[in-house]
């Protein structure tokens, strides 16, 4: 324990060397053994650092050689809910009719969310029986001409499944 401290503390190492020099004439074998122990004080931390470095290098090597994962994005063609209005179409405020196709049955109900381009909710309609929704004119009153309107449909199937469409974009006249 004393030798560990001497190996780590520069001031004590100097004092150790001075004491060793004074006592070297009396017992040279003890001085040589003490020198070996002090010099070995750096071996354990160096070995631990080398082991940690080896683990780090092997980890980077292992992680670096994993095959790349290609992200899978849901394309609008992949969902059974499709807008029947071409993207970026301009609709008048008085006839803002949103229509979509769906693979649902007659019992399927729909929820439509209408948002502005800042993602502020303008309107929500729930329990729609048909695949269309006429947004009320006052809902769109605060939008500037040419403003982007985002809309999305949830289909709620009779068995309880819920499917959300992609987000569709249109413009207000």
N, C-alpha and C positions, 0 to 999 in steps of 0.2 A: 504494500500500500504506500509506503514511504517512497519506494522507487518509482511507482506510477506517478506520484505527485512531482517528483524531481524531473521525470521525463517530460511532464507537461508544463512545468513552471520555469521560465528562463532564470529568474532570480535565484531560485533554489538550486538550479543546475550549476550556476556559477559558484554558489556556496559549497555544493557537493564537490566540485572539482578542486576548490581550494583545500577543503578538508582532506580529499584524496591525496593531493600533492603533499600535504604535511604528514599523512599517515603512510605514504607509499614506502618509505624507508623501513617502517616497522613491520608491515605485513603485505608484501607484493602480491601474493596469491589472492587475498581478499579484495584487493584493489582491482585486479583483472576481472574477477567474477562480478563485482559491482558495475564495472564498465559495460560488460556484456548485457546485464539486466537493464541498464539505462538505455543502451542502444536498441534493445528489443522492445522498448516501450512504444515505438512507432510502428512496429510490425502488425499488431492486432488492429489498430484503427486503419492502417493501410490495406490490410487484407479485407476488412469489412467494406471499405470504400470500393475496392476492386470487385468484390462480389456484387455489390449494389449496381455498379456500372455494368457488369456482365448481364445481370437480370434486366436492366433497362435496355441494353442493346438487343438482347434476345426478344424482349417484348416488342420493341419497335420493328424488328425484323419479322416477327410472327404476324403482327397486326398489319404491317405494310404489304404483305403478300396475299391478303385475302382478296378474292375476286370482287371486282366492283359491282355494286348493286345498282341496277337501273331503276330509278323511281317510276312508279306506275301512276299516271294521272288519269282521272276519270274524264274521258272525253264525252261531250254531249251526245254522241252517237251511242254510247254505252248505256244510257239510261232510258227506260221505257217512257219517260215523260219528256216530250219535245215541244218547243214553242212552235206554233203555227204562224207566227209573225216573224218575218225575216229580221235579223239583228240590225239595229240602228234605224229601223223604220220610224218615221215621224207620224204620231197619232194626234188627232185633235183632242182638246180637253173634253169636248162634249161627246165624243165617241171613242173613249179610251178603253176599247174592248180587248182584253187579254184572252187569248185562246191557246190551247195546247192539246196535244194528243196524248193518250194514255192507254196502257194495256189493261186498265182496271175494268171491273164488271159494273153493272148498273148500281150495285150497292156501295161502290167505292165513293168515298167523300174526299173533298179537296180543301186545303187551306192555302190561301195565296197571301204572300207578303209583298208589299210595294214599298220601295225605299228610294230616297234621292241619292245623288252621287256621293254625298257625305255619309251615307249609310244610316240616315235618320229615317225612322219608320214613318211612312205617309199613311198607310192603310193596311189593315189585315181583314181578310174575309175567311170565315170558318164554315165548315159543314156544307160546302157547295156540292150540289148534286150533279152539276154538268161541268164539262171541261172548258169553262169560260167564265170571265168575270168582267163586269163593266165598272171601272173605277169611277166614283162620284166626282163630278167636276170640281166641287169645293176642295176636295183632297189635293188637287193639282194646282190650285189657284196661286199659291206662293212661288211656284216654279217659274223660272225665266224661260222665254221661248228658246227652244233647242236644247233645254236641259236634259241630261241623261236620267232615265228612270230605270231602276233595277227591279226585277221581280223574280220570284221563286215560288214553286208549287210543292206542297207536300201531298202525297196520295196516301190516304188511310184505307187500307183494304179491309174487307169484312172479317178476315181472320186476325185482325189486329196489327198486321205488319204496316210499317210506315216507310215510305220511300220519298226522298227529297230530290228534286230536279237540280240541274245546274242552274246558275243564275243567268237570267236573260237580260239583254240591254235593249231599250228602245228610247226614243226621244219624244218630248212633248212639243206640240206645235206652238 
